[in-house]
Amino acid sequence: MMLAPIMAYRYSFSALVGGHCRHLPTCSDYAREAIDTNGAWKGGWLTLARLCRCHPWGSAGLDPVPDLRHECHPLAPWRYGRWRPNKSDAAGNSR
């Protein structure tokens, strides 16, 4: 059910505007993979954090989906998200 809006975006707005993403994989691919790998709850937080990083002054480059299946933060679900760029991006190794 959470993948439906992602697919709608990919085949409507993204198809019209074009796929220009600063990260690899693209944000929609990242969201799909995060939800498939980590489940809807954790994947949703990862997707939200990625969308917050994806802006003109944000990070860029390779940003793989982390495997959070063994992490558990029931009272602090925002801790699932990766809100800061990767250490390699922060060191200036981005594209």
Backbone atoms as SQL, in Angstrom:
CREATE TABLE atoms (id INTEGER PRIMARY KEY, chain TEXT, resi INTEGER, resn TEXT, atom TEXT, x REAL, y REAL, z REAL);
INSERT INTO atoms VALUES
  (1, 'A', 1, 'MET', 'N', 0.820, -1.193, 0.000),
  (2, 'A', 1, 'MET', 'CA', 0.000, 0.000, 0.000),
  (3, 'A', 1, 'MET', 'C', 0.871, 1.267, 0.000),
  (4, 'A', 2, 'MET', 'N', 2.026, 1.211, 0.674),
  (5, 'A', 2, 'MET', 'CA', 2.896, 2.391, 0.692),
  (6, 'A', 2, 'MET', 'C', 3.640, 2.569, -0.628),
  (7, 'A', 3, 'LEU', 'N', 3.725, 1.532, -1.426),
  (8, 'A', 3, 'LEU', 'CA', 4.425, 1.638, -2.702),
  (9, 'A', 3, 'LEU', 'C', 3.560, 2.276, -3.786),
  (10, 'A', 4, 'ALA', 'N', 2.242, 2.305, -3.603),
  (11, 'A', 4, 'ALA', 'CA', 1.340, 2.872, -4.602),
  (12, 'A', 4, 'ALA', 'C', 1.632, 4.356, -4.887),
  (13, 'A', 5, 'PRO', 'N', 1.800, 5.223, -3.872),
  (14, 'A', 5, 'PRO', 'CA', 2.122, 6.620, -4.185),
  (15, 'A', 5, 'PRO', 'C', 3.468, 6.783, -4.890),
  (16, 'A', 6, 'ILE', 'N', 4.412, 5.913, -4.564),
  (17, 'A', 6, 'ILE', 'CA', 5.725, 5.976, -5.209),
  (18, 'A', 6, 'ILE', 'C', 5.592, 5.636, -6.685),
  (19, 'A', 7, 'MET', 'N', 4.853, 4.590, -6.988),
  (20, 'A', 7, 'MET', 'CA', 4.644, 4.201, -8.384),
  (21, 'A', 7, 'MET', 'C', 3.847, 5.269, -9.132),
  (22, 'A', 8, 'ALA', 'N', 2.848, 5.858, -8.480),
  (23, 'A', 8, 'ALA', 'CA', 2.075, 6.928, -9.112),
  (24, 'A', 8, 'ALA', 'C', 2.982, 8.106, -9.448),
  (25, 'A', 9, 'TYR', 'N', 3.875, 8.466, -8.548),
  (26, 'A', 9, 'TYR', 'CA', 4.826, 9.554, -8.801),
  (27, 'A', 9, 'TYR', 'C', 5.738, 9.213, -9.971),
  (28, 'A', 10, 'ARG', 'N', 6.283, 7.994, -9.978),
  (29, 'A', 10, 'ARG', 'CA', 7.241, 7.591, -11.015),
  (30, 'A', 10, 'ARG', 'C', 6.630, 7.621, -12.401),
  (31, 'A', 11, 'TYR', 'N', 5.357, 7.214, -12.516),
  (32, 'A', 11, 'TYR', 'CA', 4.741, 7.111, -13.834),
  (33, 'A', 11, 'TYR', 'C', 3.914, 8.324, -14.217),
  (34, 'A', 12, 'SER', 'N', 3.819, 9.319, -13.347),
  (35, 'A', 12, 'SER', 'CA', 3.091, 10.534, -13.711),
  (36, 'A', 12, 'SER', 'C', 4.031, 11.738, -13.722),
  (37, 'A', 13, 'PHE', 'N', 4.292, 12.293, -12.571),
  (38, 'A', 13, 'PHE', 'CA', 5.091, 13.517, -12.474),
  (39, 'A', 13, 'PHE', 'C', 6.528, 13.318, -12.935),
  (40, 'A', 14, 'SER', 'N', 7.154, 12.263, -12.478),
  (41, 'A', 14, 'SER', 'CA', 8.547, 12.015, -12.842),
  (42, 'A', 14, 'SER', 'C', 8.699, 11.750, -14.336),
  (43, 'A', 15, 'ALA', 'N', 7.714, 11.096, -14.937),
  (44, 'A', 15, 'ALA', 'CA', 7.764, 10.835, -16.374),
  (45, 'A', 15, 'ALA', 'C', 7.648, 12.129, -17.176),
  (46, 'A', 16, 'LEU', 'N', 6.894, 13.095, -16.669),
  (47, 'A', 16, 'LEU', 'CA', 6.734, 14.371, -17.367),
  (48, 'A', 16, 'LEU', 'C', 7.948, 15.285, -17.192),
  (49, 'A', 17, 'VAL', 'N', 8.475, 15.343, -15.984),
  (50, 'A', 17, 'VAL', 'CA', 9.570, 16.255, -15.660),
  (51, 'A', 17, 'VAL', 'C', 10.929, 15.654, -16.026),
  (52, 'A', 18, 'GLY', 'N', 11.043, 14.358, -15.882),
  (53, 'A', 18, 'GLY', 'CA', 12.324, 13.692, -16.137),
  (54, 'A', 18, 'GLY', 'C', 12.971, 13.294, -14.825),
  (55, 'A', 19, 'GLY', 'N', 13.781, 12.263, -14.880),
  (56, 'A', 19, 'GLY', 'CA', 14.422, 11.764, -13.673),
  (57, 'A', 19, 'GLY', 'C', 15.761, 12.434, -13.429),
  (58, 'A', 20, 'HIS', 'N', 15.762, 13.490, -12.661),
  (59, 'A', 20, 'HIS', 'CA', 16.992, 14.207, -12.317),
  (60, 'A', 20, 'HIS', 'C', 17.148, 14.165, -10.810),
  (61, 'A', 21, 'CYS', 'N', 17.951, 13.250, -10.331),
  (62, 'A', 21, 'CYS', 'CA', 18.144, 13.118, -8.889),
  (63, 'A', 21, 'CYS', 'C', 19.623, 13.285, -8.574),
  (64, 'A', 22, 'ARG', 'N', 19.915, 13.892, -7.459),
  (65, 'A', 22, 'ARG', 'CA', 21.295, 14.130, -7.038),
  (66, 'A', 22, 'ARG', 'C', 21.941, 12.884, -6.462),
  (67, 'A', 23, 'HIS', 'N', 21.135, 11.908, -6.118),
  (68, 'A', 23, 'HIS', 'CA', 21.624, 10.698, -5.475),
  (69, 'A', 23, 'HIS', 'C', 21.491, 9.499, -6.406),
  (70, 'A', 24, 'LEU', 'N', 22.211, 8.459, -6.066),
  (71, 'A', 24, 'LEU', 'CA', 22.076, 7.184, -6.744),
  (72, 'A', 24, 'LEU', 'C', 21.884, 6.134, -5.666),
  (73, 'A', 25, 'PRO', 'N', 20.828, 5.411, -5.579),
  (74, 'A', 25, 'PRO', 'CA', 19.674, 5.346, -6.463),
  (75, 'A', 25, 'PRO', 'C', 18.793, 6.587, -6.326),
  (76, 'A', 26, 'THR', 'N', 17.908, 6.774, -7.294),
  (77, 'A', 26, 'THR', 'CA', 17.008, 7.922, -7.251),
  (78, 'A', 26, 'THR', 'C', 16.117, 7.818, -6.020),
  (79, 'A', 27, 'CYS', 'N', 15.481, 8.909, -5.669),
  (80, 'A', 27, 'CYS', 'CA', 14.664, 8.938, -4.453),
  (81, 'A', 27, 'CYS', 'C', 13.526, 7.920, -4.501),
  (82, 'A', 28, 'SER', 'N', 12.878, 7.766, -5.653),
  (83, 'A', 28, 'SER', 'CA', 11.784, 6.798, -5.726),
  (84, 'A', 28, 'SER', 'C', 12.308, 5.366, -5.644),
  (85, 'A', 29, 'ASP', 'N', 13.454, 5.083, -6.256),
  (86, 'A', 29, 'ASP', 'CA', 14.055, 3.754, -6.134),
  (87, 'A', 29, 'ASP', 'C', 14.501, 3.494, -4.701),
  (88, 'A', 30, 'TYR', 'N', 15.049, 4.526, -4.053),
  (89, 'A', 30, 'TYR', 'CA', 15.468, 4.417, -2.652),
  (90, 'A', 30, 'TYR', 'C', 14.262, 4.087, -1.773),
  (91, 'A', 31, 'ALA', 'N', 13.152, 4.787, -1.992),
  (92, 'A', 31, 'ALA', 'CA', 11.950, 4.561, -1.185),
  (93, 'A', 31, 'ALA', 'C', 11.439, 3.138, -1.369),
  (94, 'A', 32, 'ARG', 'N', 11.373, 2.670, -2.603),
  (95, 'A', 32, 'ARG', 'CA', 10.909, 1.317, -2.868),
  (96, 'A', 32, 'ARG', 'C', 11.812, 0.279, -2.203),
  (97, 'A', 33, 'GLU', 'N', 13.124, 0.462, -2.340),
  (98, 'A', 33, 'GLU', 'CA', 14.074, -0.477, -1.755),
  (99, 'A', 33, 'GLU', 'C', 14.055, -0.419, -0.220),
  (100, 'A', 34, 'ALA', 'N', 13.921, 0.780, 0.346),
  (101, 'A', 34, 'ALA', 'CA', 13.879, 0.921, 1.810),
  (102, 'A', 34, 'ALA', 'C', 12.664, 0.217, 2.390),
  (103, 'A', 35, 'ILE', 'N', 11.520, 0.347, 1.725),
  (104, 'A', 35, 'ILE', 'CA', 10.301, -0.301, 2.211),
  (105, 'A', 35, 'ILE', 'C', 10.390, -1.810, 2.021),
  (106, 'A', 36, 'ASP', 'N', 10.927, -2.249, 0.883),
  (107, 'A', 36, 'ASP', 'CA', 11.085, -3.692, 0.648),
  (108, 'A', 36, 'ASP', 'C', 12.058, -4.322, 1.639),
  (109, 'A', 37, 'THR', 'N', 13.160, -3.639, 1.935),
  (110, 'A', 37, 'THR', 'CA', 14.195, -4.195, 2.805),
  (111, 'A', 37, 'THR', 'C', 13.830, -4.118, 4.278),
  (112, 'A', 38, 'ASN', 'N', 13.331, -2.977, 4.717),
  (113, 'A', 38, 'ASN', 'CA', 13.158, -2.724, 6.149),
  (114, 'A', 38, 'ASN', 'C', 11.713, -2.712, 6.630),
  (115, 'A', 39, 'GLY', 'N', 10.765, -2.857, 5.739),
  (116, 'A', 39, 'GLY', 'CA', 9.362, -2.806, 6.128),
  (117, 'A', 39, 'GLY', 'C', 8.805, -1.403, 5.987),
  (118, 'A', 40, 'ALA', 'N', 7.496, -1.301, 6.090),
  (119, 'A', 40, 'ALA', 'CA', 6.821, -0.023, 5.845),
  (120, 'A', 40, 'ALA', 'C', 7.188, 1.051, 6.869),
  (121, 'A', 41, 'TRP', 'N', 7.256, 0.696, 8.147),
  (122, 'A', 41, 'TRP', 'CA', 7.512, 1.700, 9.183),
  (123, 'A', 41, 'TRP', 'C', 8.926, 2.260, 9.092),
  (124, 'A', 42, 'LYS', 'N', 9.921, 1.394, 9.138),
  (125, 'A', 42, 'LYS', 'CA', 11.311, 1.852, 9.069),
  (126, 'A', 42, 'LYS', 'C', 11.629, 2.432, 7.700),
  (127, 'A', 43, 'GLY', 'N', 11.123, 1.788, 6.655),
  (128, 'A', 43, 'GLY', 'CA', 11.350, 2.286, 5.297),
  (129, 'A', 43, 'GLY', 'C', 10.730, 3.649, 5.072),
  (130, 'A', 44, 'GLY', 'N', 9.578, 3.892, 5.695),
  (131, 'A', 44, 'GLY', 'CA', 8.938, 5.204, 5.592),
  (132, 'A', 44, 'GLY', 'C', 9.791, 6.295, 6.228),
  (133, 'A', 45, 'TRP', 'N', 10.371, 6.000, 7.383),
  (134, 'A', 45, 'TRP', 'CA', 11.249, 6.984, 8.037),
  (135, 'A', 45, 'TRP', 'C', 12.517, 7.213, 7.228),
  (136, 'A', 46, 'LEU', 'N', 13.073, 6.145, 6.658),
  (137, 'A', 46, 'LEU', 'CA', 14.255, 6.303, 5.807),
  (138, 'A', 46, 'LEU', 'C', 13.924, 7.158, 4.584),
  (139, 'A', 47, 'THR', 'N', 12.756, 6.936, 4.010),
  (140, 'A', 47, 'THR', 'CA', 12.339, 7.709, 2.841),
  (141, 'A', 47, 'THR', 'C', 12.152, 9.174, 3.190),
  (142, 'A', 48, 'LEU', 'N', 11.514, 9.453, 4.310),
  (143, 'A', 48, 'LEU', 'CA', 11.325, 10.842, 4.735),
  (144, 'A', 48, 'LEU', 'C', 12.670, 11.535, 4.939),
  (145, 'A', 49, 'ALA', 'N', 13.604, 10.844, 5.580),
  (146, 'A', 49, 'ALA', 'CA', 14.932, 11.430, 5.802),
  (147, 'A', 49, 'ALA', 'C', 15.640, 11.678, 4.474),
  (148, 'A', 50, 'ARG', 'N', 15.517, 10.759, 3.525),
  (149, 'A', 50, 'ARG', 'CA', 16.156, 10.934, 2.215),
  (150, 'A', 50, 'ARG', 'C', 15.553, 12.122, 1.477),
  (151, 'A', 51, 'LEU', 'N', 14.234, 12.268, 1.523),
  (152, 'A', 51, 'LEU', 'CA', 13.596, 13.401, 0.860),
  (153, 'A', 51, 'LEU', 'C', 14.019, 14.726, 1.492),
  (154, 'A', 52, 'CYS', 'N', 14.279, 14.734, 2.780),
  (155, 'A', 52, 'CYS', 'CA', 14.762, 15.949, 3.446),
  (156, 'A', 52, 'CYS', 'C', 16.194, 16.278, 3.039),
  (157, 'A', 53, 'ARG', 'N', 16.989, 15.274, 2.675),
  (158, 'A', 53, 'ARG', 'CA', 18.366, 15.515, 2.228),
  (159, 'A', 53, 'ARG', 'C', 18.442, 15.884, 0.749),
  (160, 'A', 54, 'CYS', 'N', 17.385, 15.654, 0.005),
  (161, 'A', 54, 'CYS', 'CA', 17.406, 15.844, -1.445),
  (162, 'A', 54, 'CYS', 'C', 16.887, 17.241, -1.792),
  (163, 'A', 55, 'HIS', 'N', 17.763, 18.195, -1.770),
  (164, 'A', 55, 'HIS', 'CA', 17.446, 19.568, -2.160),
  (165, 'A', 55, 'HIS', 'C', 18.723, 20.181, -2.723),
  (166, 'A', 56, 'PRO', 'N', 18.655, 21.348, -3.341),
  (167, 'A', 56, 'PRO', 'CA', 19.849, 21.905, -4.005),
  (168, 'A', 56, 'PRO', 'C', 21.072, 22.077, -3.110),
  (169, 'A', 57, 'TRP', 'N', 20.880, 22.270, -1.811),
  (170, 'A', 57, 'TRP', 'CA', 22.023, 22.457, -0.918),
  (171, 'A', 57, 'TRP', 'C', 22.301, 21.202, -0.089),
  (172, 'A', 58, 'GLY', 'N', 21.637, 20.105, -0.431),
  (173, 'A', 58, 'GLY', 'CA', 21.785, 18.859, 0.320),
  (174, 'A', 58, 'GLY', 'C', 22.929, 18.012, -0.195),
  (175, 'A', 59, 'SER', 'N', 22.911, 16.775, 0.211),
  (176, 'A', 59, 'SER', 'CA', 23.970, 15.847, -0.171),
  (177, 'A', 59, 'SER', 'C', 23.753, 15.363, -1.600),
  (178, 'A', 60, 'ALA', 'N', 24.737, 14.656, -2.123),
  (179, 'A', 60, 'ALA', 'CA', 24.667, 14.084, -3.457),
  (180, 'A', 60, 'ALA', 'C', 25.573, 12.865, -3.499),
  (181, 'A', 61, 'GLY', 'N', 25.403, 12.052, -4.527),
  (182, 'A', 61, 'GLY', 'CA', 26.271, 10.900, -4.712),
  (183, 'A', 61, 'GLY', 'C', 25.602, 9.590, -4.354),
  (184, 'A', 62, 'LEU', 'N', 26.403, 8.576, -4.118),
  (185, 'A', 62, 'LEU', 'CA', 25.916, 7.239, -3.796),
  (186, 'A', 62, 'LEU', 'C', 25.345, 7.217, -2.384),
  (187, 'A', 63, 'ASP', 'N', 24.104, 6.762, -2.258),
  (188, 'A', 63, 'ASP', 'CA', 23.419, 6.720, -0.974),
  (189, 'A', 63, 'ASP', 'C', 22.633, 5.415, -0.878),
  (190, 'A', 64, 'PRO', 'N', 23.304, 4.309, -0.520),
  (191, 'A', 64, 'PRO', 'CA', 22.603, 3.024, -0.464),
  (192, 'A', 64, 'PRO', 'C', 21.644, 2.949, 0.720),
  (193, 'A', 65, 'VAL', 'N', 20.665, 2.082, 0.607),
  (194, 'A', 65, 'VAL', 'CA', 19.687, 1.869, 1.671),
  (195, 'A', 65, 'VAL', 'C', 20.321, 1.025, 2.770),
  (196, 'A', 66, 'PRO', 'N', 20.322, 1.502, 4.022),
  (197, 'A', 66, 'PRO', 'CA', 20.879, 0.692, 5.114),
  (198, 'A', 66, 'PRO', 'C', 19.920, -0.429, 5.507),
  (199, 'A', 67, 'ASP', 'N', 20.456, -1.495, 6.037),
  (200, 'A', 67, 'ASP', 'CA', 19.654, -2.610, 6.527),
  (201, 'A', 67, 'ASP', 'C', 19.414, -2.400, 8.019),
  (202, 'A', 68, 'LEU', 'N', 18.186, -2.051, 8.369),
  (203, 'A', 68, 'LEU', 'CA', 17.834, -1.736, 9.761),
  (204, 'A', 68, 'LEU', 'C', 16.949, -2.801, 10.388),
  (205, 'A', 69, 'ARG', 'N', 16.935, -3.995, 9.833),
  (206, 'A', 69, 'ARG', 'CA', 16.039, -5.032, 10.339),
  (207, 'A', 69, 'ARG', 'C', 16.315, -5.394, 11.789),
  (208, 'A', 70, 'HIS', 'N', 17.535, -5.186, 12.259),
  (209, 'A', 70, 'HIS', 'CA', 17.876, -5.564, 13.628),
  (210, 'A', 70, 'HIS', 'C', 17.856, -4.380, 14.593),
  (211, 'A', 71, 'GLU', 'N', 17.541, -3.186, 14.119),
  (212, 'A', 71, 'GLU', 'CA', 17.435, -2.019, 15.002),
  (213, 'A', 71, 'GLU', 'C', 16.004, -1.884, 15.496),
  (214, 'A', 72, 'CYS', 'N', 15.863, -1.429, 16.727),
  (215, 'A', 72, 'CYS', 'CA', 14.533, -1.277, 17.307),
  (216, 'A', 72, 'CYS', 'C', 14.501, -0.002, 18.152),
  (217, 'A', 73, 'HIS', 'N', 13.690, 0.965, 17.733),
  (218, 'A', 73, 'HIS', 'CA', 13.518, 2.228, 18.447),
  (219, 'A', 73, 'HIS', 'C', 12.009, 2.499, 18.581),
  (220, 'A', 74, 'PRO', 'N', 11.291, 1.750, 19.423),
  (221, 'A', 74, 'PRO', 'CA', 9.838, 1.895, 19.472),
  (222, 'A', 74, 'PRO', 'C', 9.363, 3.258, 19.973),
  (223, 'A', 75, 'LEU', 'N', 10.120, 3.909, 20.828),
  (224, 'A', 75, 'LEU', 'CA', 9.701, 5.206, 21.364),
  (225, 'A', 75, 'LEU', 'C', 10.347, 6.384, 20.640),
  (226, 'A', 76, 'ALA', 'N', 11.217, 6.118, 19.698),
  (227, 'A', 76, 'ALA', 'CA', 11.888, 7.181, 18.948),
  (228, 'A', 76, 'ALA', 'C', 12.040, 6.747, 17.484),
  (229, 'A', 77, 'PRO', 'N', 10.934, 6.637, 16.747),
  (230, 'A', 77, 'PRO', 'CA', 11.019, 6.106, 15.386),
  (231, 'A', 77, 'PRO', 'C', 11.818, 6.985, 14.426),
  (232, 'A', 78, 'TRP', 'N', 11.989, 8.261, 14.713),
  (233, 'A', 78, 'TRP', 'CA', 12.774, 9.132, 13.838),
  (234, 'A', 78, 'TRP', 'C', 14.239, 8.714, 13.802),
  (235, 'A', 79, 'ARG', 'N', 14.662, 7.889, 14.746),
  (236, 'A', 79, 'ARG', 'CA', 16.054, 7.426, 14.769),
  (237, 'A', 79, 'ARG', 'C', 16.345, 6.437, 13.645),
  (238, 'A', 80, 'TYR', 'N', 15.315, 5.930, 12.970),
  (239, 'A', 80, 'TYR', 'CA', 15.537, 5.051, 11.828),
  (240, 'A', 80, 'TYR', 'C', 16.072, 5.838, 10.634),
  (241, 'A', 81, 'GLY', 'N', 15.670, 7.081, 10.511),
  (242, 'A', 81, 'GLY', 'CA', 16.074, 7.904, 9.373),
  (243, 'A', 81, 'GLY', 'C', 17.542, 8.278, 9.434),
  (244, 'A', 82, 'ARG', 'N', 18.155, 8.421, 8.291),
  (245, 'A', 82, 'ARG', 'CA', 19.539, 8.893, 8.184),
  (246, 'A', 82, 'ARG', 'C', 19.453, 10.354, 7.738),
  (247, 'A', 83, 'TRP', 'N', 19.442, 11.277, 8.698),
  (248, 'A', 83, 'TRP', 'CA', 19.147, 12.677, 8.443),
  (249, 'A', 83, 'TRP', 'C', 20.350, 13.455, 7.942),
  (250, 'A', 84, 'ARG', 'N', 21.548, 12.945, 8.135),
  (251, 'A', 84, 'ARG', 'CA', 22.758, 13.639, 7.688),
  (252, 'A', 84, 'ARG', 'C', 23.375, 12.883, 6.528),
  (253, 'A', 85, 'PRO', 'N', 24.160, 13.575, 5.716),
  (254, 'A', 85, 'PRO', 'CA', 24.808, 12.893, 4.585),
  (255, 'A', 85, 'PRO', 'C', 25.781, 11.812, 5.063),
  (256, 'A', 86, 'ASN', 'N', 26.135, 10.919, 4.147),
  (257, 'A', 86, 'ASN', 'CA', 27.135, 9.901, 4.448),
  (258, 'A', 86, 'ASN', 'C', 28.449, 10.577, 4.806),
  (259, 'A', 87, 'LYS', 'N', 29.307, 9.895, 5.559),
  (260, 'A', 87, 'LYS', 'CA', 30.588, 10.480, 5.957),
  (261, 'A', 87, 'LYS', 'C', 31.443, 10.788, 4.740),
  (262, 'A', 88, 'SER', 'N', 31.357, 9.986, 3.679),
  (263, 'A', 88, 'SER', 'CA', 32.140, 10.268, 2.483),
  (264, 'A', 88, 'SER', 'C', 31.658, 11.554, 1.814),
  (265, 'A', 89, 'ASP', 'N', 30.332, 11.819, 1.864),
  (266, 'A', 89, 'ASP', 'CA', 29.811, 13.068, 1.310),
  (267, 'A', 89, 'ASP', 'C', 30.252, 14.257, 2.136),
  (268, 'A', 90, 'ALA', 'N', 30.253, 14.106, 3.460),
  (269, 'A', 90, 'ALA', 'CA', 30.659, 15.203, 4.335),
  (270, 'A', 90, 'ALA', 'C', 32.141, 15.536, 4.178),
  (271, 'A', 91, 'ALA', 'N', 32.944, 14.545, 3.767),
  (272, 'A', 91, 'ALA', 'CA', 34.384, 14.771, 3.605),
  (273, 'A', 91, 'ALA', 'C', 34.709, 15.428, 2.268),
  (274, 'A', 92, 'GLY', 'N', 33.664, 15.643, 1.440),
  (275, 'A', 92, 'GLY', 'CA', 33.907, 16.313, 0.171),
  (276, 'A', 92, 'GLY', 'C', 34.162, 15.352, -0.973),
  (277, 'A', 93, 'ASN', 'N', 33.807, 14.090, -0.796),
  (278, 'A', 93, 'ASN', 'CA', 34.007, 13.101, -1.846),
  (279, 'A', 93, 'ASN', 'C', 32.786, 12.940, -2.726),
  (280, 'A', 94, 'SER', 'N', 31.834, 13.829, -2.645),
  (281, 'A', 94, 'SER', 'CA', 30.637, 13.712, -3.478),
  (282, 'A', 94, 'SER', 'C', 30.926, 14.213, -4.876),
  (283, 'A', 95, 'ARG', 'N', 29.959, 13.926, -5.758),
  (284, 'A', 95, 'ARG', 'CA', 30.123, 14.348, -7.164),
  (285, 'A', 95, 'ARG', 'C', 29.910, 15.803, -7.348);
